[in-house]
């Protein structure tokens, strides 16, 4: 029986649950078995992955998989980089010569 981790990361803590799944179990089944949805009912199951790669809920889990439940982004990563560069005065950006 495959043993997998179901992980939901909050800003200050990670909710990690190890479950024993039946052979051929889906990602959805592992998530339901972990009871993480009862502890965090606001989880959006549209954003899930295994070891950092997006996956579908009907994908089959394998022993050792780490199922990750992703939170929505709170800021646009490109905008965050722009603001950081502006604070540094553009340091670290390529300069074009005429």
MISE-751224 format. One record per atom (N, C-alpha, C, O): z, x, y. Coordinates in steps of 0.05 Angstrom, whole numbers, plus 5000, padded with zeros to 4 digits. Example, Ala and Ser with C-alpha at 12.3 -4.5 7.8 and 13.67 -1.06 7.14 Angstrom:
<atoms>
515652644886/515652464910/515652644934/516952854934/514252574955/514352734979/515752585001/516152685023/
</atoms>
This chain:
<atoms>
500050174976/500050005000/500050185025/501750355028/498150135043/498050305067/500450265085/501350045090/501350485095/503550485114/502350565141/501150775144/502750385162/501550435188/503650395210/505650265205/503050505233/504750465257/503350265275/500950275278/504850095288/503849915309/505349995334/507849985334/503950075355/505150185379/504350025404/501949975408/506249955420/505749835446/507450005466/509850005465/506050135485/507350305504/507850165530/506050055543/510350165539/511150055565/511550295583/511650515574/511850245609/512150475628/514450665621/514150905625/516650565611/518950735606/519650775576/521350935570/518450615559/519250625530/516850545513/515050405521/516850645488/514850565469/516150385448/518350435438/514750165440/515549995418/513950085394/511550025393/515150215375/513750325352/514950185327/517350195322/513250065311/514049935286/512350035263/509950045265/513650125242/512250215218/512249975198/514349865192/509849915188/509549695169/508149785144/506349965145/508749665121/507349695096/505449465094/506349235092/502849515094/500849305092/499749285063/499949475048/498649055057/497249025032/494649185033/493649235055/493649265011/491049405009/488849225021/488648985014/487249325039/485149175052/486049005075/484448835085/488449045085/489448885108/487948945133/486949175137/487748755151/486348785176/488348885198/490748885194/487148975220/488849055242/490548825252/492848855257/489348585253/490848345262/493248295243/495448235253/492848325217/495048275198/497248475203/499648405202/496648725207/498648935212/500248875237/502648905238/498748785258/500148715284/502048485279/504248485289/501048275266/502748045260/505248115244/507448025249/504848285224/507048375207/509148535222/511448525216/508248675243/510048835259/511948675276/514048775285/511248425282/512748245300/512748335329/514448245344/511048525336/510948625364/510248395383/511148395406/508648205374/507847975391/510247795398/510247665419/512147785380/514547635386/516347775407/517547635423/516348035406/517948185426/516548215453/517848235474/513848205452/512248235477/510048025477/507748095471/510647775483/508647565481/506347595501/504347455498/506547765521/504447795541/502247995532/500448045547/502348105508/500348295498/497648155495/497447925485/495648295505/492848195504/491548325480/491048565480/490948175459/489748285435/486748355438/485448425419/485748335462/482948425467/482848725470/480648835469/485148855473/485149145478/486849275456/489249315459/485649345434/487049475412/485349715403/482949725406/486649905391/485250145380/486850275358/489150205353/485450455344/486750615324/486450905332/484151005335/488651045336/488551325344/486851365369/485251555369/487051195389/485751235415/482851135415/481551175436/481851025394/479150915394/479250615391/480650505373/477850475408/477750185407/476950085380/475250215367/478049865371/477249755345/477349445347/478349335366/476349315326/476349025325/478848945308/479849095292/479748695314/482048595299/481548555270/483448555254/479048525262/478448485234/477748745219/477048745195/477948975233/477649235219/479849275199/482049175203/479249415178/481149475157/482849715164/481849915173/485449695159/487249925164/487350105140/486950025117/487950355146/488250555124/490950685127/492150685149/491950795106/494550925106/494551135128/492751295131/496751135144/497051335165/495851255192/496151405212/494551025194/493350935219/495550885239/497850805232/494950925265/496750855287/495250645304/493350715318/496050405301/494850185316/496150165343/498550145346/494450185364/495450195392/494649945406/492249865406/496549815420/496049575436/496049665465/498049765475/493749635478/493449735505/494149535527/493449295524/495449625548/495949455571/493649475590/492149685590/493149275607/491049295626/491649515647/493949575652/489549645658/489949845678/491049715703/490249495711/492949855716/494049745741/492649865765/492949755788/491050075761/489550195783/486950305772/486750385749/484950305789/482350415782/482550725781/483250845802/482050855758/482351145756/480751295777/481651505787/478351205783/476651345803/477951335831/477951535845/479051105838/480351075864/482851255865/483451375886/484351275843/486751445843/485951735847/487351875862/483851825835/482852095839/481952145867/482552355879/480651945879/479751975907/482152005926/482152185943/484151835922/486551855939/487952125936/488952245955/488152215911/489452475906/487952695919/489252875931/485352695918/483752905931/484052885961/484153095974/484152645972/484452616001/487152736010/487352856031/489252685995/491952796002/491953106001/493253226017/490353215984/490253515982/488253626002/488053866005/486953456017/485053556037/482453646024/481053816035/481853516001/479353585988/479453835971/477453915960/481753955968/482054195952/481254135923/481853925912/479854315912/479054285884/476354145881/475454105859/475154065903/472553935901/470354145907/470854335921/468054105895/465854295898/464754265927/464454045937/464154495939/462954495966/460054575963/459354765949/458354425977/455454475976/454754666000/455554616023/453254865994/452355056015/449654966025/447954866010/449154996050/446554936062/444655156060/442355126069/
</atoms>
